[in-house]
Amino acid sequence: MQHKGKIVVKVIQKVLLIVMLISTENIFAIELSKEDVDQIHKDISGMYTAFESGDISLFLKSTHSSIYELVGGKANYESMTVSAIASLMEQGIVFHEATLGKPKRLYLAGDNEVCFVPRVSIMEIQGQKMKSTGFMIAIKKKDSSHWKYLDGSGLRKDQGLLWKLLPELSRDVELPANYIEML
């Protein structure tokens, strides 16, 4: 009888472990494939190359739709973005260099997969050089290979916006550094 009791305890432990693993799916991070990392870097580099020359069409086309609701719709987002870029260009912004880091993990957020891509850029506005250390948020549906993006610099003042954009993302995610410093 004692032997059967030990077997029952072991079975219960295994069942509980499986239930725990299933219920905490969002907490566990998954490694990205080399193909995903290469595609993400290609997409983000292309977006910023176009952006830095004043062409924001690729940037707008590549934006994840979750931002639209926060800013009053897609048309409003596009209008605000065009206006902000025009203002930067009028101020004579000069982009000197940018580097992309490797996303560390892929996180699950409902039907989406999410990762954070560190980005450091050096720019100059009206003679003042600055270094922006931030990140892009790459998002895709689980069954897709097509990534969409959000700029993480909008989270500098309010990281809570991330969970308004992606409410099913675990609160335990580790965000990359996100700040600006004058040089």
N, CA and C atoms as an extended XYZ file, in Angstrom:
549
Properties=species:S:1:pos:R:3:atomname:S:1:resname:S:1:resid:I:1 pbc="F F F"
N         0.829       -1.199        0.000 N   MET     1
C         0.000        0.000        0.000 CA  MET     1
C         0.863        1.248        0.000 C   MET     1
N         1.944        1.231        0.765 N   GLN     2
C         2.837        2.383        0.845 CA  GLN     2
C         3.445        2.664       -0.523 C   GLN     2
N         3.777        1.618       -1.282 N   HIS     3
C         4.357        1.773       -2.618 CA  HIS     3
C         3.367        2.478       -3.555 C   HIS     3
N         2.084        2.094       -3.501 N   LYS     4
C         1.056        2.729       -4.332 CA  LYS     4
C         0.903        4.201       -3.966 C   LYS     4
N         1.026        4.499       -2.687 N   GLY     5
C         0.931        5.883       -2.233 CA  GLY     5
C         2.027        6.749       -2.826 C   GLY     5
N         3.241        6.207       -2.891 N   LYS     6
C         4.363        6.945       -3.486 CA  LYS     6
C         4.139        7.173       -4.975 C   LYS     6
N         3.597        6.181       -5.651 N   ILE     7
C         3.317        6.312       -7.084 CA  ILE     7
C         2.260        7.392       -7.316 C   ILE     7
N         1.211        7.391       -6.501 N   VAL     8
C         0.158        8.394       -6.626 CA  VAL     8
C         0.731        9.793       -6.397 C   VAL     8
N         1.577        9.957       -5.415 N   VAL     9
C         2.200       11.251       -5.128 CA  VAL     9
C         3.039       11.707       -6.319 C   VAL     9
N         3.825       10.808       -6.900 N   LYS    10
C         4.665       11.150       -8.065 CA  LYS    10
C         3.792       11.564       -9.247 C   LYS    10
N         2.704       10.857       -9.494 N   VAL    11
C         1.801       11.198      -10.600 CA  VAL    11
C         1.189       12.576      -10.364 C   VAL    11
N         0.754       12.834       -9.170 N   ILE    12
C         0.167       14.142       -8.836 CA  ILE    12
C         1.203       15.244       -9.023 C   ILE    12
N         2.436       15.010       -8.597 N   GLN    13
C         3.500       16.010       -8.771 CA  GLN    13
C         3.721       16.316      -10.249 C   GLN    13
N         3.746       15.290      -11.085 N   LYS    14
C         3.947       15.493      -12.517 CA  LYS    14
C         2.782       16.260      -13.136 C   LYS    14
N         1.579       15.921      -12.763 N   VAL    15
C         0.395       16.620      -13.281 CA  VAL    15
C         0.434       18.084      -12.862 C   VAL    15
N         0.762       18.344      -11.608 N   LEU    16
C         0.844       19.729      -11.130 CA  LEU    16
C         1.929       20.503      -11.868 C   LEU    16
N         3.053       19.881      -12.136 N   LEU    17
C         4.125       20.537      -12.877 CA  LEU    17
C         3.660       20.902      -14.287 C   LEU    17
N         2.982       19.995      -14.952 N   ILE    18
C         2.473       20.270      -16.304 CA  ILE    18
C         1.463       21.400      -16.271 C   ILE    18
N         0.540       21.387      -15.338 N   VAL    19
C        -0.457       22.462      -15.214 CA  VAL    19
C         0.236       23.791      -14.965 C   VAL    19
N         1.234       23.786      -14.096 N   MET    20
C         1.959       25.013      -13.789 CA  MET    20
C         2.666       25.545      -15.034 C   MET    20
N         3.294       24.667      -15.800 N   LEU    21
C         3.990       25.098      -17.014 CA  LEU    21
C         3.028       25.677      -18.041 C   LEU    21
N         1.880       25.050      -18.197 N   ILE    22
C         0.896       25.542      -19.163 CA  ILE    22
C         0.348       26.897      -18.723 C   ILE    22
N         0.061       27.057      -17.454 N   SER    23
C        -0.559       28.297      -16.988 CA  SER    23
C         0.411       29.469      -16.931 C   SER    23
N         1.694       29.207      -16.989 N   THR    24
C         2.670       30.298      -16.929 CA  THR    24
C         3.387       30.477      -18.261 C   THR    24
N         2.717       30.106      -19.349 N   GLU    25
C         3.319       30.159      -20.676 CA  GLU    25
C         3.913       31.528      -20.987 C   GLU    25
N         3.244       32.615      -20.623 N   ASN    26
C         3.720       33.954      -20.960 CA  ASN    26
C         4.985       34.342      -20.217 C   ASN    26
N         5.228       33.752      -19.082 N   ILE    27
C         6.385       34.137      -18.294 CA  ILE    27
C         7.666       33.618      -18.940 C   ILE    27
N         7.589       32.448      -19.536 N   PHE    28
C         8.781       31.859      -20.124 CA  PHE    28
C         9.109       32.533      -21.448 C   PHE    28
N        10.362       32.814      -21.626 N   ALA    29
C        10.821       33.439      -22.853 CA  ALA    29
C        11.451       32.374      -23.742 C   ALA    29
N        11.349       32.604      -25.029 N   ILE    30
C        11.821       31.661      -26.029 CA  ILE    30
C        12.943       32.332      -26.808 C   ILE    30
N        13.939       31.565      -27.189 N   GLU    31
C        15.008       32.106      -28.022 CA  GLU    31
C        14.479       32.362      -29.431 C   GLU    31
N        14.940       33.424      -30.058 N   LEU    32
C        14.582       33.712      -31.441 CA  LEU    32
C        15.494       32.949      -32.382 C   LEU    32
N        14.965       32.611      -33.542 N   SER    33
C        15.795       31.954      -34.552 CA  SER    33
C        16.703       33.001      -35.201 C   SER    33
N        17.786       32.552      -35.793 N   LYS    34
C        18.691       33.448      -36.519 CA  LYS    34
C        17.942       34.131      -37.654 C   LYS    34
N        17.049       33.410      -38.311 N   GLU    35
C        16.262       33.975      -39.417 CA  GLU    35
C        15.383       35.124      -38.930 C   GLU    35
N        14.748       34.937      -37.770 N   ASP    36
C        13.912       36.015      -37.213 CA  ASP    36
C        14.757       37.236      -36.873 C   ASP    36
N        15.898       37.011      -36.214 N   VAL    37
C        16.775       38.134      -35.846 CA  VAL    37
C        17.237       38.872      -37.098 C   VAL    37
N        17.649       38.120      -38.125 N   ASP    38
C        18.097       38.752      -39.373 CA  ASP    38
C        16.982       39.557      -40.020 C   ASP    38
N        15.761       39.008      -40.033 N   GLN    39
C        14.628       39.714      -40.640 CA  GLN    39
C        14.288       40.977      -39.852 C   GLN    39
N        14.272       40.872      -38.551 N   ILE    40
C        13.976       42.028      -37.695 CA  ILE    40
C        15.014       43.125      -37.925 C   ILE    40
N        16.294       42.771      -37.939 N   HIS    41
C        17.354       43.775      -38.176 CA  HIS    41
C        17.208       44.409      -39.548 C   HIS    41
N        16.909       43.608      -40.554 N   LYS    42
C        16.724       44.129      -41.910 CA  LYS    42
C        15.549       45.109      -41.942 C   LYS    42
N        14.431       44.722      -41.342 N   ASP    43
C        13.237       45.588      -41.311 CA  ASP    43
C        13.528       46.915      -40.612 C   ASP    43
N        14.094       46.841      -39.407 N   ILE    44
C        14.325       48.059      -38.616 CA  ILE    44
C        15.363       48.955      -39.294 C   ILE    44
N        16.421       48.360      -39.814 N   SER    45
C        17.437       49.160      -40.519 CA  SER    45
C        16.820       49.868      -41.717 C   SER    45
N        16.004       49.169      -42.471 N   GLY    46
C        15.333       49.776      -43.619 CA  GLY    46
C        14.397       50.902      -43.219 C   GLY    46
N        13.647       50.688      -42.142 N   MET    47
C        12.723       51.721      -41.655 CA  MET    47
C        13.481       52.992      -41.295 C   MET    47
N        14.579       52.841      -40.556 N   TYR    48
C        15.315       54.017      -40.103 CA  TYR    48
C        16.138       54.668      -41.212 C   TYR    48
N        16.624       53.890      -42.159 N   THR    49
C        17.331       54.483      -43.303 CA  THR    49
C        16.382       55.392      -44.075 C   THR    49
N        15.170       54.910      -44.324 N   ALA    50
C        14.169       55.721      -45.015 CA  ALA    50
C        13.772       56.926      -44.148 C   ALA    50
N        13.528       56.677      -42.870 N   PHE    51
C        13.133       57.731      -41.932 CA  PHE    51
C        14.166       58.856      -41.883 C   PHE    51
N        15.445       58.486      -41.809 N   GLU    52
C        16.517       59.479      -41.688 CA  GLU    52
C        16.666       60.342      -42.940 C   GLU    52
N        16.143       59.851      -44.065 N   SER    53
C        16.170       60.664      -45.283 CA  SER    53
C        14.859       61.420      -45.476 C   SER    53
N        13.962       61.326      -44.489 N   GLY    54
C        12.707       62.073      -44.539 CA  GLY    54
C        11.535       61.288      -45.106 C   GLY    54
N        11.737       60.038      -45.489 N   ASP    55
C        10.672       59.197      -46.034 CA  ASP    55
C        10.121       58.323      -44.913 C   ASP    55
N         8.905       58.599      -44.489 N   ILE    56
C         8.352       57.832      -43.376 CA  ILE    56
C         7.337       56.788      -43.819 C   ILE    56
N         7.186       56.594      -45.130 N   SER    57
C         6.173       55.650      -45.618 CA  SER    57
C         6.427       54.227      -45.111 C   SER    57
N         7.670       53.765      -45.118 N   LEU    58
C         7.980       52.421      -44.635 CA  LEU    58
C         7.761       52.333      -43.125 C   LEU    58
N         8.095       53.397      -42.419 N   PHE    59
C         7.880       53.454      -40.981 CA  PHE    59
C         6.384       53.293      -40.664 C   PHE    59
N         5.552       54.044      -41.388 N   LEU    60
C         4.106       53.972      -41.168 CA  LEU    60
C         3.557       52.598      -41.538 C   LEU    60
N         4.020       52.060      -42.651 N   LYS    61
C         3.558       50.757      -43.129 CA  LYS    61
C         3.943       49.637      -42.162 C   LYS    61
N         5.048       49.805      -41.456 N   SER    62
C         5.570       48.762      -40.571 CA  SER    62
C         5.105       48.892      -39.125 C   SER    62
N         4.303       49.889      -38.830 N   THR    63
C         3.849       50.135      -37.457 CA  THR    63
C         2.779       49.130      -37.044 C   THR    63
N         2.923       48.597      -35.836 N   HIS    64
C         1.923       47.673      -35.298 CA  HIS    64
C         0.639       48.439      -34.975 C   HIS    64
N        -0.475       47.862      -35.313 N   SER    65
C        -1.776       48.547      -35.199 CA  SER    65
C        -2.214       48.839      -33.766 C   SER    65
N        -1.597       48.252      -32.759 N   SER    66
C        -2.028       48.479      -31.372 CA  SER    66
C        -1.910       49.948      -30.964 C   SER    66
N        -1.062       50.716      -31.635 N   ILE    67
C        -0.880       52.126      -31.281 CA  ILE    67
C        -2.073       52.979      -31.705 C   ILE    67
N        -2.791       52.544      -32.731 N   TYR    68
C        -3.857       53.376      -33.293 CA  TYR    68
C        -4.939       53.735      -32.282 C   TYR    68
N        -5.345       52.765      -31.482 N   GLU    69
C        -6.414       53.015      -30.514 CA  GLU    69
C        -6.002       54.066      -29.475 C   GLU    69
N        -4.743       54.066      -29.093 N   LEU    70
C        -4.271       55.020      -28.081 CA  LEU    70
C        -4.228       56.459      -28.589 C   LEU    70
N        -4.122       56.625      -29.909 N   VAL    71
C        -3.970       57.980      -30.453 CA  VAL    71
C        -5.160       58.419      -31.307 C   VAL    71
N        -6.265       57.687      -31.232 N   GLY    72
C        -7.469       58.118      -31.937 CA  GLY    72
C        -7.592       57.628      -33.367 C   GLY    72
N        -6.933       56.529      -33.700 N   GLY    73
C        -7.090       55.921      -35.011 CA  GLY    73
C        -5.846       56.030      -35.875 C   GLY    73
N        -5.865       55.262      -36.958 N   LYS    74
C        -4.720       55.175      -37.859 CA  LYS    74
C        -4.438       56.520      -38.530 C   LYS    74
N        -5.475       57.184      -39.010 N   ALA    75
C        -5.277       58.469      -39.700 CA  ALA    75
C        -4.661       59.496      -38.753 C   ALA    75
N        -5.119       59.516      -37.515 N   ASN    76
C        -4.570       60.447      -36.528 CA  ASN    76
C        -3.105       60.115      -36.235 C   ASN    76
N        -2.785       58.818      -36.096 N   TYR    77
C        -1.407       58.403      -35.866 CA  TYR    77
C        -0.512       58.867      -37.018 C   TYR    77
N        -0.958       58.618      -38.233 N   GLU    78
C        -0.164       59.003      -39.397 CA  GLU    78
C         0.035       60.517      -39.463 C   GLU    78
N        -1.016       61.267      -39.169 N   SER    79
C        -0.925       62.725      -39.179 CA  SER    79
C         0.060       63.221      -38.111 C   SER    79
N        -0.034       62.660      -36.907 N   MET    80
C         0.872       63.050      -35.823 CA  MET    80
C         2.323       62.712      -36.177 C   MET    80
N         2.533       61.553      -36.783 N   THR    81
C         3.883       61.121      -37.139 CA  THR    81
C         4.465       62.009      -38.227 C   THR    81
N         3.687       62.298      -39.254 N   VAL    82
C         4.145       63.177      -40.337 CA  VAL    82
C         4.514       64.544      -39.777 C   VAL    82
N         3.681       65.067      -38.888 N   SER    83
C         3.931       66.372      -38.275 CA  SER    83
C         5.210       66.358      -37.426 C   SER    83
N         5.385       65.310      -36.636 N   ALA    84
C         6.577       65.211      -35.774 CA  ALA    84
C         7.852       65.111      -36.603 C   ALA    84
N         7.806       64.340      -37.668 N   ILE    85
C         8.986       64.184      -38.524 CA  ILE    85
C         9.291       65.486      -39.244 C   ILE    85
N         8.262       66.151      -39.725 N   ALA    86
C         8.461       67.441      -40.396 CA  ALA    86
C         9.120       68.429      -39.443 C   ALA    86
N         8.693       68.432      -38.188 N   SER    87
C         9.266       69.325      -37.184 CA  SER    87
C        10.747       69.012      -36.958 C   SER    87
N        11.073       67.718      -36.851 N   LEU    88
C        12.474       67.326      -36.672 CA  LEU    88
C        13.320       67.755      -37.870 C   LEU    88
N        12.794       67.555      -39.056 N   MET    89
C        13.542       67.923      -40.265 CA  MET    89
C        13.738       69.439      -40.340 C   MET    89
N        12.726       70.197      -39.941 N   GLU    90
C        12.835       71.658      -39.936 CA  GLU    90
C        13.900       72.129      -38.946 C   GLU    90
N        14.074       71.390      -37.864 N   GLN    91
C        15.081       71.738      -36.868 CA  GLN    91
C        16.482       71.337      -37.307 C   GLN    91
N        16.579       70.683      -38.461 N   GLY    92
C        17.879       70.316      -39.002 CA  GLY    92
C        18.513       69.108      -38.350 C   GLY    92
N        17.712       68.133      -37.993 N   ILE    93
C        18.264       66.932      -37.361 CA  ILE    93
C        19.244       66.248      -38.315 C   ILE    93
N        20.355       65.811      -37.750 N   VAL    94
C        21.366       65.079      -38.509 CA  VAL    94
C        21.604       63.761      -37.771 C   VAL    94
N        21.492       62.665      -38.504 N   PHE    95
C        21.737       61.350      -37.920 CA  PHE    95
C        23.172       60.954      -38.225 C   PHE    95
N        23.934       60.638      -37.171 N   HIS    96
C        25.341       60.296      -37.348 CA  HIS    96
C        25.574       58.792      -37.427 C   HIS    96
N        24.991       58.040      -36.525 N   GLU    97
C        25.188       56.589      -36.528 CA  GLU    97
C        24.103       55.912      -35.715 C   GLU    97
N        23.930       54.628      -35.992 N   ALA    98
C        22.964       53.831      -35.241 CA  ALA    98
C        23.414       52.379      -35.241 C   ALA    98
N        23.167       51.721      -34.124 N   THR    99
C        23.473       50.292      -34.025 CA  THR    99
C        22.278       49.570      -33.410 C   THR    99
N        22.057       48.381      -33.900 N   LEU   100
C        20.989       47.532      -33.366 CA  LEU   100
C        21.618       46.402      -32.565 C   LEU   100
N        21.038       46.129      -31.428 N   GLY   101
C        21.474       44.987      -30.635 CA  GLY   101
C        20.635       43.774      -30.986 C   GLY   101
N        20.986       42.669      -30.378 N   LYS   102
C        20.257       41.422      -30.622 CA  LYS   102
C        19.140       41.288      -29.593 C   LYS   102
N        17.932       41.021      -30.066 N   PRO   103
C        16.863       40.755      -29.092 CA  PRO   103
C        17.205       39.505      -28.288 C   PRO   103
N        16.998       39.579      -26.987 N   LYS   104
C        17.401       38.463      -26.119 CA  LYS   104
C        16.377       37.334      -26.110 C   LYS   104
N        15.124       37.666      -26.088 N   ARG   105
C        14.074       36.665      -25.908 CA  ARG   105
C        12.838       37.015      -26.740 C   ARG   105
N        12.054       35.982      -26.981 N   LEU   106
C        10.752       36.128      -27.620 CA  LEU   106
C         9.717       35.824      -26.547 C   LEU   106
N         8.817       36.757      -26.318 N   TYR   107
C         7.794       36.596      -25.288 CA  TYR   107
C         6.446       36.353      -25.945 C   TYR   107
N         5.611       35.589      -25.277 N   LEU   108
C         4.263       35.350      -25.764 CA  LEU   108
C         3.322       36.381      -25.147 C   LEU   108
N         2.401       36.878      -25.989 N   ALA   109
C         1.396       37.841      -25.531 CA  ALA   109
C         0.092       37.508      -26.253 C   ALA   109
N        -0.650       36.561      -25.698 N   GLY   110
C        -1.863       36.108      -26.371 CA  GLY   110
C        -1.489       35.418      -27.668 C   GLY   110
N        -2.035       35.903      -28.785 N   ASP   111
C        -1.736       35.334      -30.105 CA  ASP   111
C        -0.485       35.923      -30.725 C   ASP   111
N         0.194       36.794      -30.000 N   ASN   112
C         1.372       37.478      -30.529 CA  ASN   112
C         2.657       36.965      -29.910 C   ASN   112
N         3.742       37.126      -30.665 N   GLU   113
C         5.091       36.927      -30.169 CA  GLU   113
C         5.760       38.291      -30.197 C   GLU   113
N         6.483       38.615      -29.137 N   VAL   114
C         7.029       39.958      -28.951 CA  VAL   114
C         8.499       39.858      -28.540 C   VAL   114
N         9.315       40.758      -29.094 N   CYS   115
C        10.689       40.868      -28.608 CA  CYS   115
C        11.102       42.334      -28.609 C   CYS   115
N        12.159       42.613      -27.882 N   PHE   116
C        12.663       43.978      -27.732 CA  PHE   116
C        14.049       44.053      -28.351 C   PHE   116
N        14.218       44.993      -29.274 N   VAL   117
C        15.456       45.105      -30.032 CA  VAL   117
C        16.188       46.373      -29.605 C   VAL   117
N        17.287       46.250      -28.861 N   PRO   118
C        18.031       47.439      -28.425 CA  PRO   118
C        18.531       48.243      -29.634 C   PRO   118
N        18.489       49.565      -29.491 N   ARG   119
C        18.957       50.451      -30.566 CA  ARG   119
C        19.633       51.662      -29.936 C   ARG   119
N        20.831       51.974      -30.407 N   VAL   120
C        21.556       53.159      -29.948 CA  VAL   120
C        21.809       54.025      -31.171 C   VAL   120
N        21.459       55.299      -31.073 N   SER   121
C        21.706       56.207      -32.193 CA  SER   121
C        22.321       57.507      -31.685 C   SER   121
N        23.166       58.064      -32.531 N   ILE   122
C        23.781       59.360      -32.256 CA  ILE   122
C        23.219       60.330      -33.279 C   ILE   122
N        22.690       61.430      -32.795 N   MET   123
C        22.107       62.435      -33.674 CA  MET   123
C        22.470       63.824      -33.182 C   MET   123
N        22.151       64.795      -34.000 N   GLU   124
C        22.451       66.192      -33.660 CA  GLU   124
C        21.276       67.059      -34.088 C   GLU   124
N        20.845       67.915      -33.190 N   ILE   125
C        19.785       68.883      -33.490 CA  ILE   125
C        20.287       70.258      -33.088 C   ILE   125
N        20.300       71.157      -34.044 N   GLN   126
C        20.733       72.534      -33.830 CA  GLN   126
C        22.082       72.598      -33.091 C   GLN   126
N        23.034       71.791      -33.553 N   GLY   127
C        24.378       71.816      -32.991 CA  GLY   127
C        24.566       71.020      -31.715 C   GLY   127
N        23.501       70.462      -31.145 N   GLN   128
C        23.602       69.679      -29.903 CA  GLN   128
C        23.559       68.188      -30.234 C   GLN   128
N        24.677       67.498      -29.953 N   LYS   129
C        24.712       66.056      -30.164 CA  LYS   129
C        24.054       65.345      -28.989 C   LYS   129
N        23.387       64.256      -29.311 N   MET   130
C        22.768       63.441      -28.267 CA  MET   130
C        22.831       61.972      -28.638 C   MET   130
N        22.796       61.171      -27.608 N   LYS   131
C        22.805       59.716      -27.780 CA  LYS   131
C        21.477       59.183      -27.260 C   LYS   131
N        20.769       58.482      -28.128 N   SER   132
C        19.505       57.869      -27.744 CA  SER   132
C        19.737       56.376      -27.571 C   SER   132
N        19.536       55.897      -26.361 N   THR   133
C        19.613       54.467      -26.073 CA  THR   133
C        18.180       54.014      -25.846 C   THR   133
N        17.698       53.185      -26.727 N   GLY   134
C        16.302       52.768      -26.645 CA  GLY   134
C        16.106       51.399      -27.264 C   GLY   134
N        14.903       51.170      -27.760 N   PHE   135
C        14.611       49.871      -28.363 CA  PHE   135
C        13.372       49.962      -29.240 C   PHE   135
N        13.300       49.010      -30.134 N   MET   136
C        12.105       48.806      -30.931 CA  MET   136
C        11.403       47.568      -30.379 C   MET   136
N        10.088       47.569      -30.477 N   ILE   137
C         9.295       46.416      -30.077 CA  ILE   137
C         8.872       45.721      -31.373 C   ILE   137
N         9.274       44.478      -31.544 N   ALA   138
C         8.910       43.695      -32.727 CA  ALA   138
C         7.779       42.746      -32.322 C   ALA   138
N         6.719       42.715      -33.147 N   ILE   139
C         5.517       41.951      -32.811 CA  ILE   139
C         5.051       41.201      -34.053 C   ILE   139
N         4.699       39.934      -33.859 N   LYS   140
C         4.085       39.186      -34.958 CA  LYS   140
C         3.092       38.189      -34.391 C   LYS   140
N         2.142       37.800      -35.219 N   LYS   141
C         1.212       36.733      -34.847 CA  LYS   141
C         1.996       35.429      -34.770 C   LYS   141
N         1.586       34.533      -33.886 N   LYS   142
C         2.302       33.267      -33.694 CA  LYS   142
C         2.462       32.480      -34.995 C   LYS   142
N         1.459       32.504      -35.847 N   ASP   143
C         1.501       31.694      -37.068 CA  ASP   143
C         1.976       32.482      -38.289 C   ASP   143
N         2.628       33.616      -38.067 N   SER   144
C         3.062       34.483      -39.166 CA  SER   144
C         4.579       34.644      -39.156 C   SER   144
N         5.103       35.076      -40.281 N   SER   145
C         6.520       35.417      -40.339 CA  SER   145
C         6.687       36.913      -40.584 C   SER   145
N         5.576       37.650      -40.565 N   HIS   146
C         5.578       39.083      -40.867 CA  HIS   146
C         5.587       39.903      -39.567 C   HIS   146
N         6.641       40.672      -39.366 N   TRP   147
C         6.810       41.471      -38.153 CA  TRP   147
C         6.261       42.875      -38.350 C   TRP   147
N         5.722       43.445      -37.281 N   LYS   148
C         5.331       44.856      -37.209 CA  LYS   148
C         6.073       45.443      -36.007 C   LYS   148
N         6.120       46.785      -35.924 N   TYR   149
C         7.016       47.405      -34.943 CA  TYR   149
C         6.381       48.592      -34.228 C   TYR   149
N         6.886       48.824      -33.034 N   LEU   150
C         6.597       50.029      -32.255 CA  LEU   150
C         7.930       50.551      -31.737 C   LEU   150
N         8.051       51.855      -31.685 N   ASP   151
C         9.260       52.481      -31.148 CA  ASP   151
C         9.126       52.561      -29.630 C   ASP   151
N        10.066       51.978      -28.905 N   GLY   152
C        10.013       51.945      -27.448 CA  GLY   152
C        10.305       53.271      -26.777 C   GLY   152
N        10.755       54.279      -27.546 N   SER   153
C        11.073       55.568      -26.916 CA  SER   153
C         9.834       56.200      -26.294 C   SER   153
N         8.657       55.852      -26.789 N   GLY   154
C         7.422       56.375      -26.206 CA  GLY   154
C         7.160       55.870      -24.797 C   GLY   154
N         7.921       54.880      -24.355 N   LEU   155
C         7.752       54.324      -23.011 CA  LEU   155
C         8.675       54.969      -21.993 C   LEU   155
N         9.492       55.945      -22.428 N   ARG   156
C        10.460       56.559      -21.503 CA  ARG   156
C         9.780       57.197      -20.302 C   ARG   156
N         8.669       57.838      -20.535 N   LYS   157
C         7.979       58.519      -19.435 CA  LYS   157
C         6.933       57.632      -18.765 C   LYS   157
N         6.455       56.617      -19.477 N   ASP   158
C         5.394       55.778      -18.919 CA  ASP   158
C         5.508       54.353      -19.459 C   ASP   158
N         6.217       53.488      -18.740 N   GLN   159
C         6.365       52.099      -19.171 CA  GLN   159
C         5.031       51.359      -19.169 C   GLN   159
N         4.073       51.847      -18.406 N   GLY   160
C         2.751       51.228      -18.354 CA  GLY   160
C         2.037       51.226      -19.695 C   GLY   160
N         2.433       52.110      -20.600 N   LEU   161
C         1.843       52.119      -21.940 CA  LEU   161
C         2.042       50.786      -22.655 C   LEU   161
N         3.145       50.108      -22.349 N   LEU   162
C         3.428       48.833      -22.999 CA  LEU   162
C         2.269       47.866      -22.807 C   LEU   162
N         1.694       47.820      -21.602 N   TRP   163
C         0.622       46.865      -21.328 CA  TRP   163
C        -0.732       47.378      -21.814 C   TRP   163
N        -0.832       48.651      -22.137 N   LYS   164
C        -2.028       49.142      -22.832 CA  LYS   164
C        -1.969       48.715      -24.299 C   LYS   164
N        -0.766       48.702      -24.857 N   LEU   165
C        -0.575       48.278      -26.242 CA  LEU   165
C        -0.653       46.756      -26.376 C   LEU   165
N        -0.089       46.059      -25.408 N   LEU   166
C        -0.022       44.589      -25.433 CA  LEU   166
C        -0.482       44.041      -24.077 C   LEU   166
N        -1.791       44.084      -23.819 N   PRO   167
C        -2.293       43.729      -22.482 CA  PRO   167
C        -2.011       42.298      -22.050 C   PRO   167
N        -1.785       41.391      -22.979 N   GLU   168
C        -1.549       39.995      -22.607 CA  GLU   168
C        -0.071       39.681      -22.389 C   GLU   168
N         0.782       40.679      -22.539 N   LEU   169
C         2.217       40.489      -22.303 CA  LEU   169
C         2.471       40.416      -20.801 C   LEU   169
N         3.284       39.459      -20.392 N   SER   170
C         3.614       39.298      -18.986 CA  SER   170
C         4.243       40.573      -18.425 C   SER   170
N         3.949       40.869      -17.195 N   ARG   171
C         4.545       42.028      -16.526 CA  ARG   171
C         5.998       41.753      -16.120 C   ARG   171
N         6.447       40.526      -16.303 N   ASP   172
C         7.792       40.136      -15.899 CA  ASP   172
C         8.834       40.305      -16.998 C   ASP   172
N         8.456       40.904      -18.134 N   VAL   173
C         9.428       41.063      -19.215 CA  VAL   173
C        10.522       42.035      -18.797 C   VAL   173
N        11.694       41.806      -19.334 N   GLU   174
C        12.830       42.679      -19.043 CA  GLU   174
C        13.023       43.628      -20.225 C   GLU   174
N        12.805       44.925      -19.983 N   LEU   175
C        12.950       45.917      -21.044 CA  LEU   175
C        14.391       46.401      -21.133 C   LEU   175
N        14.865       46.658      -22.359 N   PRO   176
C        16.206       47.225      -22.517 CA  PRO   176
C        16.263       48.657      -21.977 C   PRO   176
N        17.458       49.173      -21.840 N   ALA   177
C        17.651       50.556      -21.400 CA  ALA   177
C        16.915       51.497      -22.357 C   ALA   177
N        16.478       52.654      -21.819 N   ASN   178
C        15.662       53.563      -22.611 CA  ASN   178
C        15.836       54.991      -22.093 C   ASN   178
N        16.826       55.740      -22.637 N   TYR   179
C        17.089       57.101      -22.169 CA  TYR   179
C        17.833       57.888      -23.246 C   TYR   179
N        17.885       59.201      -23.045 N   ILE   180
C        18.648       60.098      -23.937 CA  ILE   180
C        19.664       60.826      -23.092 C   ILE   180
N        20.867       60.976      -23.659 N   GLU   181
C        21.892       61.767      -22.962 CA  GLU   181
C        22.529       62.749      -23.943 C   GLU   181
N        22.824       63.925      -23.443 N   MET   182
C        23.489       64.928      -24.252 CA  MET   182
C        24.992       64.612      -24.294 C   MET   182
N        25.591       64.833      -25.434 N   LEU   183
C        27.018       64.546      -25.582 CA  LEU   183
C        27.817       65.837      -25.665 C   LEU   183
